[in-house]
């Protein structure tokens, strides 16, 4: 009987993994994984027109995520910050439906813009293993498209994401930017491996400030799907 239950669990996991495959994005549909968000050749994050989150999963156990968010400051609205994050790596789906995302540590990137603290954004390595208690894929009752709901490990649900591409839109799944071991470096990628402050202004902090104010005011009035 034990091997029967084990077989059923394996089949259930495979079916769930099939449902997960694709590129999913939140309602703005402006944030998508792939080369439109992170350029590994020039090692830079590309600012979308609007905030949002995107996850991609393939059938071989690889994932990619893109995150762009305005961070409001209620006490000082003029100090709204912006943050962009990108990671990729492998995912593990358990028989109980829980999901763990294991990033390639050296490849993750974060760009933080805090206009009231510094004129130039801080571009650093980013490495965060993510644990999800579960997920569900369904047809959204209002928009009639496939919808992904991820539940965090603490039981909190993330904002829903909607299928944008299947097969997924992803960058190569291997390590894209290994830590250099020698030669001339334009940026300091050594030491702790987490401090990578750039001297050029990849993303204009002023633009982020105005965008953050706009997003705080509008709050996401319209949904991208009809």
Phi and psi in degrees as a GROMACS rama.xvg file:
@    title "Ramachandran Plot"
@    xaxis  label "Phi"
@    yaxis  label "Psi"
@TYPE xy
-62.2625  -43.3293  UNK-2
-67.476  -28.7099  UNK-3
-66.2301  -46.0223  UNK-4
-63.4402  -38.4289  UNK-5
-63.1284  -41.6293  UNK-6
-64.6022  -41.8714  UNK-7
-62.2337  -40.7533  UNK-8
-63.9016  -40.9671  UNK-9
-63.98  -44.3947  UNK-10
-62.2336  -43.4775  UNK-11
-60.4709  -42.8532  UNK-12
-63.8601  -41.5449  UNK-13
-63.0492  -41.9791  UNK-14
-62.3305  -44.6941  UNK-15
-62.3739  -40.1534  UNK-16
-62.8931  -39.3742  UNK-17
-60.8815  -40.0361  UNK-18
-65.59  -30.0183  UNK-19
-76.7209  -25.2348  UNK-20
-60.4741  131.748  UNK-21
139.517  176.112  UNK-22
-103.912  125.327  UNK-23
-116.788  143.906  UNK-24
-145.419  154.563  UNK-25
-76.686  179.493  UNK-26
-61.3832  -25.0921  UNK-27
-67.3159  -26.4866  UNK-28
56.6174  17.7474  UNK-29
-98.0863  -18.4002  UNK-30
-105.327  116.049  UNK-31
-136.402  143.04  UNK-32
-66.4925  168.03  UNK-33
107.847  -171.583  UNK-34
-67.9929  -13.6568  UNK-35
-77.0995  -10.6283  UNK-36
-112.01  -40.5439  UNK-37
-130.459  128.516  UNK-38
-104.606  99.4498  UNK-39
-71.2099  -24.865  UNK-40
-68.2325  -41.7504  UNK-41
-99.2573  1.55983  UNK-42
49.1836  64.6403  UNK-43
-147.317  148.979  UNK-44
-92.7975  141.633  UNK-45
-108.929  120.799  UNK-46
-70.9926  121.042  UNK-47
-73.422  170.413  UNK-48
-75.3551  -26.836  UNK-49
-139.239  161.735  UNK-50
-74.4705  164.437  UNK-51
162.51  -178.592  UNK-52
-134.155  144.888  UNK-53
-142.291  137.749  UNK-54
-126.61  142.513  UNK-55
-126.226  142.342  UNK-56
-134.512  136.414  UNK-57
-108.52  176.133  UNK-58
-78.8815  -6.51687  UNK-59
-100.231  10.1148  UNK-60
88.464  19.4947  UNK-61
-107.238  149.085  UNK-62
-138.089  165.308  UNK-63
-149.414  146.344  UNK-64
-138.8  147.882  UNK-65
-133.179  136.066  UNK-66
-139.259  127.492  UNK-67
-139.953  124.328  UNK-68
-146.414  141.495  UNK-69
-93.4014  131.869  UNK-70
-106.457  103.236  UNK-71
-71.9117  150.047  UNK-72
-121.103  97.8745  UNK-73
-58.1272  -34.7493  UNK-74
-79.7962  -28.0378  UNK-75
-137.271  83.2114  UNK-76
-55.715  -28.1017  UNK-77
-71.5942  -8.94252  UNK-78
-105.086  24.1408  UNK-79
-57.5555  133.337  UNK-80
-106.731  169.076  UNK-81
-134.228  146.333  UNK-82
-138.657  135.674  UNK-83
-123.643  137.493  UNK-84
-137.453  144.208  UNK-85
-141.245  136.063  UNK-86
-146.359  158.718  UNK-87
-152.911  163.172  UNK-88
168.675  -140.818  UNK-89
-119.445  155.147  UNK-90
-124.216  152.411  UNK-91
-126.111  125.899  UNK-92
-110.391  120.021  UNK-93
-88.6054  164.253  UNK-94
-62.6858  -26.0271  UNK-95
-82.7106  2.451  UNK-96
92.6385  -5.54154  UNK-97
-73.3489  153.15  UNK-98
-133.315  129.7  UNK-99
-123.558  129.309  UNK-100
-105.966  119.297  UNK-101
-107.35  105.972  UNK-102
-77.6166  157.219  UNK-103
-78.3351  108.703  UNK-104
-56.4216  -41.2769  UNK-105
-75.3339  -15.8576  UNK-106
-90.2097  -24.794  UNK-107
-61.2817  142.391  UNK-108
-133.421  147.343  UNK-109
-138.821  137.314  UNK-110
-123.463  117.609  UNK-111
-114.559  124.347  UNK-112
-112.891  118.141  UNK-113
-126.019  84.623  UNK-114
-59.6477  -25.4087  UNK-115
-84.5816  -7.73782  UNK-116
-110.554  -36.818  UNK-117
-153.207  151.558  UNK-118
-78.6381  -23.3089  UNK-119
-117.644  137.345  UNK-120
-66.2294  149.791  UNK-121
-94.6118  118.77  UNK-122
-105.657  113.778  UNK-123
-132.316  165.001  UNK-124
-69.6992  151.62  UNK-125
-139.65  130.074  UNK-126
-144.645  107.871  UNK-127
-141.273  110.073  UNK-128
-73.062  131.363  UNK-129
-112.167  135.419  UNK-130
-115.922  126.752  UNK-131
-118.272  134.413  UNK-132
-67.2086  -30.6425  UNK-133
178.724  -178.932  UNK-134
-153.47  161.9  UNK-135
-142.864  143.858  UNK-136
-118.44  128.499  UNK-137
-147.509  173.763  UNK-138
-93.3824  120.321  UNK-139
-62.1126  127.88  UNK-140
-64.4014  -31.534  UNK-141
-90.0098  -43.5026  UNK-142
-95.9396  -10.7201  UNK-143
61.1427  34.1601  UNK-144
-129.109  164.08  UNK-145
-69.6061  137.017  UNK-146
-126.873  137.046  UNK-147
-111.522  126.638  UNK-148
-116.297  116.62  UNK-149
-99.7625  133.934  UNK-150
-108.45  120.829  UNK-151
-65.5104  166.862  UNK-152
-61.721  -27.0871  UNK-153
-86.3709  3.86313  UNK-154
94.4205  -7.754  UNK-155
-76.9669  135.147  UNK-156
-88.6911  137.332  UNK-157
-77.51  165.298  UNK-158
-64.9947  143.385  UNK-159
-63.5654  149.759  UNK-160
-122.92  154.248  UNK-161
-124.64  145.613  UNK-162
-64.3864  124.027  UNK-163
-108.26  -38.8217  UNK-164
-143.26  141.632  UNK-165
-149.777  113.586  UNK-166
-65.4767  164.359  UNK-167
-69.9844  156.909  UNK-168
-98.8816  103.371  UNK-169
-137.922  155.788  UNK-170
-78.0922  167.885  UNK-171
-51.7314  144.524  UNK-172
-88.093  -5.00643  UNK-173
-81.95  174.389  UNK-174
-63.133  125.478  UNK-175
-96.9113  -32.9515  UNK-176
-136.205  74.4811  UNK-177
-64.0912  153.137  UNK-178
-64.8139  125.355  UNK-179
-65.8987  144.294  UNK-180
-104.463  -7.02207  UNK-181
-173.775  -178.743  UNK-182
85.0857  176.024  UNK-183
-78.2993  129.659  UNK-184
-115.734  135.34  UNK-185
-82.1143  -21.1962  UNK-186
-133.312  151.935  UNK-187
-83.9284  102.768  UNK-188
-106.544  8.71563  UNK-189
-95.7019  -163.855  UNK-190
69.5909  -126.402  UNK-191
-72.133  -19.1119  UNK-192
79.5608  9.98764  UNK-193
-122.223  -6.40896  UNK-194
-111.696  113.224  UNK-195
-139.3  57.0261  UNK-196
-75.6096  126.584  UNK-197
-94.0177  156.35  UNK-198
-98.2976  -16.5328  UNK-199
-94.2313  156.492  UNK-200
-91.4316  91.8928  UNK-201
-68.9395  -36.9985  UNK-202
-131.32  129.64  UNK-203
-70.0369  112.507  UNK-204
-58.9063  -32.9188  UNK-205
-63.1075  -41.4199  UNK-206
-62.9376  -40.4331  UNK-207
-61.6231  -39.073  UNK-208
-63.0533  -48.9065  UNK-209
-63.9703  -36.8965  UNK-210
-66.5116  -40.3959  UNK-211
-62.2111  -41.5235  UNK-212
-62.4613  -43.2516  UNK-213
-62.9095  -44.6195  UNK-214
-66.9001  -36.5267  UNK-215
-64.2373  -37.7835  UNK-216
-72.5727  -46.081  UNK-217
-81.2639  -37.8783  UNK-218
67.1261  14.1731  UNK-219
84.5907  63.3301  UNK-220
-70.4781  -40.2833  UNK-221
-114.846  148.354  UNK-222
-98.7028  144.237  UNK-223
-75.0309  -15.4929  UNK-224
-104.717  146.58  UNK-225
